[in-house]
Amino acid sequence: MIIALEEAKLELNNFREQIVELGNALRIDSLRDQAQTLEEKSQSPDFWNDQEKSTKALQTLKQLKDKIERYENLCSKLEDTITMAELAIEENDESLTEEILSDVEAIKAEEEKQRIEILLSGPYDKNNAILSFHPGAGGTEAQDWAQMLYRMYTRWAERSGFTYKIMDYQEGDEAGLKSASIMIEGENAYGFLKGENGVHRLVRVSPFDANARRQTSFSAIEVIPEIEDESEDFEIRPEDYEMQVYRSSGAGGQKVNKTSSAVRLIHKPSGIVVACQEERSQLQNREKCMRMLASKLYEIEQERLASEVTGMRRSQVGTGMRNERIRTYNFPQGRVTDHRVNLTLYKIDAVMDGAIDEIIDALATADQAEKLKSSQQ
């Protein structure tokens, strides 16, 4: 066991250089300067003259502080664990071995997570993410699969320190859901989740089949960034959409407002439909619908540009188009396979409980590698 402690100490000492490199890549010193500048501005007497601008400044300040604190906590954890290992070796105390080895793995996992965040450099990667769930053909079986995916992503959000809000939720006739949209809030939410856009395939023995036959079901996940400010590119004219109001229903339970405050917008030129029932006022739900619609129009424009400029070149991680089958969840074999990076994990129960970071990290790394390759051609 002492040998294991010696190896852990050596590994951690060697890891110091990697942590320093991470700090340089994160530009921690620059982040500290930015945070200090914003902190000083927030103390100014006229700071709250423009409330919207001030609120955004404080949100930015919090994000900067959180990022700095996470890095500093990682550095402290590294040094504390090295000290603990040294003391255990010096006193020949094997009782701390399990705790130290666990800390080593936690440090490595946190370093990797922060490193992956550096790769999220797209124009909207830092934004909140809007996830919409669309069951495929197959009735109850497909609707149940959509709800299983809904649970997987909400569990991932909880495990990862994000929050989520139900924008719209329509229950299935017998089980599952007919459609749903949620907002996952937090820095880099869209960057982490954009690779989840596409068709998810389920293979299992159906609990709804009296003959216990194996079934294949599909559900499409749509992931778009929340675009808070409507720009000229996404001007939505009043004559281009129809607004409908209805009563909220679904997964909100007691908290769902039963008055006709839920809003559905139908964009006539594109046929896009968005809905929101989260807020208690019709006006607030309409505003959120408008932002969702702007986000969807942005996505369509990006797909059009990709088609024109690149001839729909498929990168290593795929196009991310909604009709692309990206992943298979095979319950009889206990495996999950992402077809874009040829990654197979034999821990389907953990994945369905929200443990999808390994897949997200692999997609982010592959996407960055493909961008570097393209830039060199």
C-alpha positions in Angstrom: 0.0 0.0 0.0 2.9 2.4 0.7 4.0 1.7 -2.9 0.6 2.9 -4.1 1.1 6.1 -2.0 4.5 6.7 -3.5 3.1 6.3 -7.0 0.2 8.7 -6.2 2.6 11.3 -4.9 4.8 11.0 -8.0 1.8 11.3 -10.3 0.5 14.4 -8.4 3.9 16.1 -8.5 4.1 15.5 -12.2 0.6 16.8 -12.6 1.6 20.2 -11.3 3.0 21.3 -14.6 -0.3 20.3 -16.3 -2.3 22.4 -13.8 0.0 25.4 -14.5 -0.6 24.9 -18.3 -4.3 24.8 -17.6 -4.1 28.1 -15.8 -2.3 29.7 -18.7 -4.9 28.4 -21.2 -7.7 29.7 -19.0 -5.9 33.0 -18.8 -6.5 33.1 -15.0 -4.4 36.2 -14.4 -6.5 38.1 -17.1 -9.7 36.8 -15.6 -8.7 38.1 -12.2 -8.0 41.6 -13.7 -11.4 41.5 -15.5 -13.1 40.5 -12.3 -11.4 43.3 -10.3 -12.4 45.9 -13.0 -16.0 44.8 -12.9 -16.0 44.7 -9.1 -14.8 48.4 -9.0 -17.4 49.4 -11.6 -20.2 47.8 -9.5 -19.2 50.1 -6.6 -19.8 53.2 -8.7 -22.7 55.4 -7.7 -24.2 55.4 -11.2 -23.8 51.6 -11.7 -27.5 50.9 -11.5 -28.6 53.7 -13.9 -28.9 51.1 -16.6 -30.4 48.2 -14.8 -30.3 45.7 -17.7 -26.7 46.5 -18.4 -25.8 46.3 -14.7 -27.5 42.9 -14.3 -25.5 41.5 -17.2 -22.3 42.9 -15.7 -23.0 41.2 -12.4 -23.8 37.9 -14.2 -20.4 38.2 -16.0 -18.7 39.0 -12.7 -20.2 35.9 -11.1 -19.1 33.7 -14.0 -15.5 35.1 -13.8 -15.4 34.5 -10.0 -16.8 31.0 -10.4 -14.2 30.1 -13.0 -11.3 31.6 -10.9 -12.6 29.8 -7.8 -12.8 26.5 -9.5 -9.2 26.7 -10.8 -7.9 27.9 -7.4 -9.8 25.0 -5.6 -8.2 22.6 -8.0 -4.8 23.9 -7.2 -5.5 23.8 -3.5 -6.8 20.2 -3.8 -3.7 19.2 -5.6 -1.3 20.6 -3.0 -3.4 19.3 -0.1 -3.4 15.8 -1.5 0.3 15.9 -2.1 0.8 16.9 1.5 -1.5 14.2 2.8 0.4 11.6 0.7 3.7 12.8 2.0 2.5 12.6 5.6 1.0 9.1 5.1 4.3 7.9 3.6 6.4 9.5 6.4 4.2 8.0 9.2 3.8 4.7 7.3 0.0 5.2 7.6 -1.9 3.0 5.1 -5.3 4.0 6.3 -5.4 7.1 4.1 -4.5 5.2 0.9 -8.1 4.8 -0.4 -8.9 8.5 0.3 -5.7 9.7 -1.5 -6.3 7.5 -4.5 -9.9 8.7 -4.7 -8.7 12.4 -4.6 -6.2 11.7 -7.4 -9.0 10.6 -9.6 -11.1 13.5 -8.6 -8.3 16.0 -9.4 -7.7 14.4 -12.8 -11.4 14.5 -13.6 -11.8 18.2 -12.6 -8.7 19.1 -14.7 -10.1 17.4 -17.7 -13.5 19.1 -17.3 -11.9 22.6 -17.1 -9.7 21.7 -20.1 -12.7 20.7 -22.2 -14.4 24.1 -21.4 -11.5 25.8 -23.1 -12.4 24.0 -26.3 -15.9 25.6 -26.3 -15.1 28.6 -28.4 -18.1 28.8 -30.7 -20.0 32.1 -30.9 -22.9 30.9 -28.6 -21.1 28.1 -26.7 -21.3 30.1 -23.4 -25.0 30.6 -23.7 -27.9 28.7 -22.0 -29.2 25.7 -24.0 -32.8 25.0 -25.1 -33.5 21.3 -25.5 -36.6 20.0 -27.3 -37.7 16.4 -27.2 -39.5 14.9 -30.2 -40.6 11.2 -30.1 -40.4 9.3 -33.3 -43.1 7.1 -34.8 -44.1 4.3 -32.5 -46.7 5.7 -30.1 -46.2 4.9 -26.4 -42.9 3.2 -26.9 -41.3 6.2 -28.6 -43.0 8.6 -26.1 -41.6 6.7 -23.2 -38.1 6.8 -24.8 -38.4 10.6 -25.1 -39.2 10.8 -21.4 -36.2 8.6 -20.6 -34.0 11.0 -22.5 -35.7 14.0 -20.8 -34.7 12.4 -17.4 -31.1 11.7 -18.6 -30.5 15.4 -19.5 -32.2 16.8 -16.4 -30.1 14.5 -14.3 -27.0 15.5 -16.1 -27.8 19.2 -15.5 -28.3 18.5 -11.8 -25.0 16.5 -11.5 -23.1 19.2 -13.4 -24.2 22.2 -11.4 -26.6 23.5 -14.0 -30.2 24.4 -13.5 -33.1 23.7 -15.8 -36.6 25.1 -16.3 -39.5 23.5 -18.1 -40.5 25.6 -21.0 -43.2 23.3 -22.4 -44.3 19.8 -21.5 -47.1 17.7 -23.2 -47.7 14.3 -21.5 -48.1 11.2 -23.6 -51.4 9.4 -23.8 -50.4 6.4 -21.8 -46.8 7.1 -20.7 -43.9 9.3 -21.6 -44.2 12.6 -23.3 -45.5 13.9 -26.7 -43.2 16.9 -26.7 -41.2 19.0 -24.2 -38.7 21.8 -24.2 -36.4 22.8 -21.3 -33.9 25.5 -20.7 -30.6 24.4 -19.2 -29.0 27.4 -17.6 -25.3 28.0 -16.8 -22.1 29.0 -18.5 -21.2 26.8 -21.5 -24.5 24.9 -21.3 -24.9 25.1 -25.1 -21.2 24.3 -25.7 -21.5 21.1 -23.7 -24.8 20.0 -25.2 -24.7 21.1 -28.8 -23.3 17.6 -29.8 -26.5 16.0 -28.4 -28.5 17.4 -31.4 -29.8 14.6 -33.5 -31.7 11.3 -33.4 -31.2 8.9 -30.5 -32.0 5.2 -31.1 -33.2 2.8 -28.4 -33.0 -1.0 -28.5 -34.8 -2.8 -25.7 -37.4 -5.4 -24.7 -40.4 -3.2 -24.6 -42.3 -3.1 -21.2 -45.4 -2.2 -23.3 -45.3 -5.4 -25.4 -47.2 -8.4 -23.8 -45.0 -10.7 -25.9 -41.8 -9.1 -24.5 -40.4 -8.6 -28.0 -37.3 -6.5 -28.7 -38.2 -3.0 -30.0 -36.3 -0.2 -31.7 -37.5 3.3 -31.0 -36.2 6.8 -32.0 -36.4 10.2 -30.5 -35.0 13.4 -31.9 -33.3 15.9 -29.6 -33.0 19.5 -30.8 -30.4 21.7 -29.1 -30.2 25.4 -29.8 -28.5 28.3 -27.9 -30.7 30.8 -26.1 -30.2 34.1 -27.9 -31.2 36.8 -25.5 -31.1 39.9 -27.7 -32.9 39.9 -31.1 -30.4 41.3 -33.6 -31.1 42.6 -37.1 -30.4 39.1 -38.5 -33.4 37.7 -36.5 -36.0 40.5 -36.8 -39.4 38.9 -36.4 -42.2 40.9 -37.9 -45.6 40.8 -36.2 -47.3 39.7 -39.5 -44.9 36.7 -39.7 -46.2 34.9 -36.7 -49.5 33.8 -35.1 -49.9 33.7 -31.3 -52.1 31.1 -29.5 -52.8 30.9 -25.8 -53.7 27.9 -23.8 -53.7 26.4 -20.3 -50.5 25.1 -18.9 -50.3 21.4 -18.3 -47.8 18.6 -17.8 -44.8 18.0 -15.5 -45.1 21.2 -13.4 -47.7 19.7 -11.1 -49.0 22.1 -8.5 -46.7 24.8 -9.8 -48.1 24.9 -13.3 -50.4 27.8 -13.8 -53.9 26.7 -14.8 -55.0 30.0 -16.4 -54.6 30.5 -20.1 -51.1 32.0 -19.8 -49.2 29.5 -21.9 -48.2 30.8 -25.3 -47.6 29.1 -28.6 -46.1 31.0 -31.5 -46.3 29.8 -35.1 -43.8 31.3 -37.5 -45.6 31.4 -40.9 -42.6 31.7 -43.3 -40.8 28.7 -41.8 -43.5 26.7 -40.1 -41.6 26.7 -36.8 -43.7 26.3 -33.7 -42.5 27.2 -30.2 -44.3 27.1 -26.9 -43.7 28.3 -23.3 -45.7 27.7 -20.2 -43.0 28.4 -17.6 -44.0 31.9 -16.5 -47.2 32.9 -14.9 -48.0 35.8 -17.2 -48.8 35.6 -20.9 -46.5 38.5 -21.6 -43.5 36.8 -20.1 -44.2 33.5 -21.9 -44.5 35.5 -25.2 -41.1 37.1 -24.6 -39.5 33.7 -24.0 -41.2 32.3 -27.1 -39.8 35.1 -29.1 -36.3 34.4 -27.9 -36.8 30.7 -28.6 -38.0 31.5 -32.1 -35.0 33.8 -32.7 -32.7 30.9 -31.6 -34.3 28.5 -34.0 -34.1 30.9 -36.9 -30.4 31.3 -36.1 -29.9 27.6 -36.2 -31.7 27.4 -39.6 -29.5 30.2 -41.0 -26.3 28.4 -39.7 -27.3 25.2 -41.4 -28.0 27.1 -44.6 -24.6 28.7 -44.5 -22.9 25.4 -43.7 -24.6 23.9 -46.8 -23.5 26.7 -49.1 -19.9 27.3 -47.8 -18.8 23.8 -47.0 -21.0 21.7 -49.3 -22.4 20.0 -46.2 -18.9 18.6 -45.4 -19.4 16.1 -42.6 -16.9 16.5 -39.8 -15.7 13.8 -37.5 -18.5 14.6 -35.1 -21.1 14.7 -37.8 -23.3 17.6 -39.0 -25.5 17.8 -35.9 -28.5 17.9 -38.2 -31.7 16.8 -36.5 -32.3 13.9 -38.8 -28.9 12.4 -38.2 -28.8 9.2 -36.0 -26.0 10.0 -33.6 -26.3 7.4 -30.8 -27.6 4.0 -30.0 -28.7 2.9 -26.5 -28.7 -0.9 -26.5 -30.2 -2.2 -23.2 -30.0 -6.0 -23.9 -26.2 -5.6 -24.4 -25.8 -2.9 -21.7 -24.0 -0.5 -24.1 -24.2 3.0 -25.5 -22.5 3.8 -28.8 -21.9 7.2 -30.2 -21.6 6.7 -34.0 -19.7 9.9 -34.7 -16.6 9.2 -32.6 -17.0 5.4 -32.4 -17.2 5.5 -28.7 -18.9 2.6 -26.8 -19.5 2.6 -23.1 -20.7 -0.5 -21.3 -22.5 1.4 -18.5 -25.9 2.1 -19.9 -27.6 2.5 -16.4 -25.1 5.2 -15.4 -25.5 7.0 -18.8 -29.3 7.0 -18.4 -28.8 8.5 -14.9 -27.0 11.5 -16.5 -23.4 10.3 -16.6 -22.7 11.5 -20.1 -19.6 13.6 -19.5 -17.3 11.1 -21.1 -19.3 11.3 -24.3 -19.5 15.1 -24.2 -15.8 15.4 -23.7 -15.0 13.0 -26.6 -17.2 15.0 -28.9 -15.7 18.3 -27.9 -12.1 17.0 -28.3 -13.0 15.5 -31.7 -14.7 18.7 -32.9 -11.6 20.7 -31.9 -9.3 18.3 -33.7 -11.4 18.6 -36.8 -11.4 22.4 -36.7 -7.6 22.4 -36.4 -7.3 19.9 -39.3 -9.6 22.1 -41.5 -7.7 25.3 -40.7 -4.4 23.6 -41.8 -5.8 22.5 -45.2 
